Amino acid sequence: MRRILCMQPLIQMKTSEITHNQFRRESVLAPSILFDYEQESWRMPALKKQLLILGTGQLAFDLCQVIRSKPWLMLHVVGFLDGAAEELEERLVEQRGIIGTYDQLAQVVKQHRVDTIAICLADHRSVMPVQALLDFKAVGVDIVDGHHLFETASGRLLIDSLRPSALIFSTGFRRGLVSAMAKRLFDMTVSAVGLVALLPLFGLIAALIRLDSPGPVLFKQIRVGLRGRLFSIWKFRSMQQDAEKAGPRWAQANDPRISRVGWWLRKTRFDEIPQLVNVLRGDMSLVGPRPERPVFVQELRSTIPYYDIRHTVRPGITGWAQVKFRYGASAEDAHVKLQYDLFYVKNFSLLLDLKVLVKTIRVVLIGEGAH
């Protein structure tokens, strides 16, 4: 298997273009571009924190990718430390990126003036240089969990290397009664006002759909909601009539089944407007993971770890995954979108809901971020 050094420039790669396959171990096939630490160091602003990564596996590689793609984090990865406990096939970092081993932590930190150490190890208990880390923490070096730093930097949870204990003992995934009631009141108020305000638009959209293609204006589907409960969802029809006579399948880029008006409806998200009724009924929320069809849920829960956690909250008309990632067109896309969904479930707040709604409005009004 080919190993590469994560330190390759990613400036030309947009975050939305970093697909699931580019993060998967078996898909790391980019040409090896070795990073010259000495040549790069003169370009690093003094304000950037020097980050040392403990580990050379999947989490270490993915964390480095994210940091390199987000200069505003003000972090410079000085290199990686390797340990004998890590199997050779688990190392995804080119040998030149490894600047020492765990027992050389002290001299590496001093030599590179490290400000922050990220722990990216599969097993913290048996291989982590605990005493050295405690010593450096005592003198002001930040010691951070690699998963937490990745989550903060990317807005998603890296589920492939996530330990179950991280979910069980996490301080997130908690929704108090007050916050739940506030969210429900907000949902009901906005959806009621929205239905009244958008009523004239209903007539215009209905007329356009009728003129564009034969068939009903609205269509109904069964979706999986809170705690796995099935419910009926309504949408403005954006596909040709009998588009799924051969069976359900993922929507694709340039999907020939989508009508001319349907392309506009999907780009502006206007096809989702009837779901304001679902919000009033309590089936959905304004913001949350998008509800999937039962046939796709059965497939995804058998292949994607922690998939059912997204069903611990009400599904939404829009969501964190929808404003951060492209339109899902495959099981691989669903894998990446789940990472954003779990971030939302873990970090839910009304402020995060408002942020998602503002980003969604930008898509509707100016097409920003629309795919």
Residue, then its C-alpha position, 0 to 999 in steps of 0.5 A: m500500500r502506498r503511503i504519503l506525507c499529509m503535508q502536501p499543499l491543499i490550498q487548491m482543494k476546497t473543503s466541500e471537494i474533500t470527499h469521503n474517498q479521499f479520507r479513507r485509508e484505502s483511497v489515499l492515492a495522491p502523488s507523494i509531495l514531500f514537505d520540506y520543513e526547513q524551507e517552509s518554516w520561514r514562511m510561517p507567521a510567528l502567530k501560528k502555533q506549532l502543532l506536533i501530532l502523536g500518531t501516524g495512522q488514519l486520524a493523524f492523516d485526516l487531522c493534518q489534511v483538515i489543518r492544511s486546508k484551513p489556514w485560519l486555524m493558525l496551526h502549523v504541523v511540524g511533524f509526526l511521532d511514531g511508536a512501535a505499537e503501531e502496525l506498519e500497514e496503519r501508517l499513512v504518513e511518509q517516513r520523512g514526515i515522522i520526526g521522532t518516536y514517542d520516547q523522543l517527545a521531550q527533545v522534539v518539543k524543545q527542538h521545534r518549539v511545540d505549542t500544542i500536541a495532538i493525541c491521535l492514537a488508537d490506544h491511549r492507555s498502552v502506548m501514550p507517553v503519559q509522564a512526558l505529556l504531563d510534564f509539558k502540560a505543567v509548563g504550558v504546552d496544550i495537550v489536545d485529543g485528536h478527535h476533538l481538534f478534528e471536530t472543531a476544525s472541520g465541523r464533523l465527527l470522524i466516525d471511522s476511527l471514533r471509539p464507542s467510549a468517546l460517544i458514551f462518555s462525551t459531554g455532548f449529545r445531551r438535550g435538556l428539557v428547556s432547550a428542547m421546549a425552546k427549539r419546539l416553540f421556535d419551530m412552530t412559530v417560524s413554520a406557521v409564519g412561513l406557511v402564511a408568508l409563502l402561500p402566494l409562492f405555493g400557487l406560482i410553483a404549482a403552476l410552473i410544475r403543471l406547465d413543465s411536466p404532466g403529473p401531480v404538483l405534490f408527492k408523498q414519501i415515507r421517511v424515517g424520523l425520530r427514534g426510527r418512527l416512519f412518517s409521510i413527507w410532502k415535497f413539490r414534485s421535482m422529477q418526471q412522473d414515474a421517475e422511480k418505476a424501476g425502483p428507488r435509487w440515489a439522485q445523481a448529478n445531471d439526473p435525467r429524471i429531474s424536470r426543468v422546473g425541478w432543477w430550479l426547485r432543488k437549487t433554491r430548496f423550494d421543493e422542501i417548503p411543504q415540509l413546514v406542515n411536517v414541522l407543525r405536526g411534530d414529525m420534523s424540525l426546521v433544522g436537523p439531519r435530513p430524513e432518509r427513506p427506509v430502503f436506504v436506511q437499511e442499507l446505510r445502517s449496515t455499512i456505516p458505524y453509529y448511523d442510528i444516532r442521527h435518529t435521536v433527534r427530529p429530522g430537519i428541512t435543512g441541516w448542518a450537513q446540507v450547508k456544509f456538504r454537497y447534495g448526497a448522491s451515493a452511500e459514500d456521500a451519506h457516510v460523509k454527511l453522517q459525520y456532519d449530522l453527528f456533529y450537529v446532534k452532539n453540539f445542538s444549540l439554538l445558535l447553531d440552528l440559526k447559523v444553519l438557517v442563515k446559510t440556507i437563506r443564502v442558498v435560497l436567495i443568492g445560490e451560495g453553496a448550492h449544489 
